[in-house]
Amino acid sequence: MERVSGVSCTVGESPTWSAAESAWYWVDIPAKRVWRMDASSGATRYWDTAEMAACVATKAGGGLIAGMETGIFSLELGEAQAASAFKLATPASGLGEGMRFNDGRCDRQGRFWAGTMFMDMGAAKAVGQLYRYDAGRGISAPFVSELLTQNGTAFSPDGRIMYLSDSHPQRRMVWAFDYDLADGVPSNRRVFADMTTYVGRPDGAAVDADGCYWICGNDGGCVLRFTPDGKLDRRIDVPMLKPSMCAFGGKDLDTLLVTSIVSGKPEDAEWGGAVALLRPGVKGVAETPFGA
């Protein structure tokens, strides 16, 4: 495992690979910061945002789409230190005080999916919802409601299965849905993995070329791989206690970038908040940019 030098995040999240730029992006949520790392040189830089950005995906033509505190935004990242942000949509019911978007990514057709959460996890308010946004139809009504801490959104290689997790300590569940490619509608929700029987909480996720689902075991210091039928077949221990999300990238899509969260525990002092790269021996699936 290789640590990305000079980077430490309070809540590192939402890594994504830009094939067009040969670069990685991720966010530090409370720092209101978007990070970028050039894959060839390893050079890093960041942009400040006016609101917390919790999830990002690349856009066709450049820039990012982001789920933030008050809605879905388009982010343009220029030479200035601050990102230019343009609000694209807000849920019809609004987000409400204490809410923000959390985890998100694009489906295989380039539609952006993101969910909301109540930021005070200790309150355990099941008010989170999952939305779809596309330029033609705008933001959808919520497809999933009563989530505590929405997370783990991912799609199978053929796009016909959508995954979703709830990482709250009281929930710790991963679901699978059938996914209509034409309409972008999930159905037939069922339990994919009951994480109460495994180490860690199910945080951000990725899917590999074999259709296996990789989920960060937050609080468990590991990344777990589940086969398409929901069987755990691999565990990779990482030096961060709270790995938060993973993503495949690199020229051959054979590198896994893992972000993490500072735990505040002495045993996590060196690696908590680190961003790391590892080679798991399998390849991922190219992500579709928003609007592609």
Secondary structure, 3 states (H helix, E strand, C coil): CEECCCCCCCEEEEEEEECCCCEEEEEECCCCEEEEEECCCCCEEEEECCCCCCEEEEECCCCEEEECCCCEEEEECCCCCECEEEEEECCCCCCCCCEEEEEEEECCCCCEEEEEEECCHHHCCCCEEEEEEECCCEECCCCEEEECEEEEEEECCCCCEEEEEECCCCCCEEEEEEEECCCCEEEEEEEEEEHHHCCCEEEEEEEECCCCEEEEEECCCEEEEECCCCCEEEEEECCCCCEEEEEEECCCCCEEEEEEECCCCHHHCCCCCCCEEECCCCCECCCCCECC
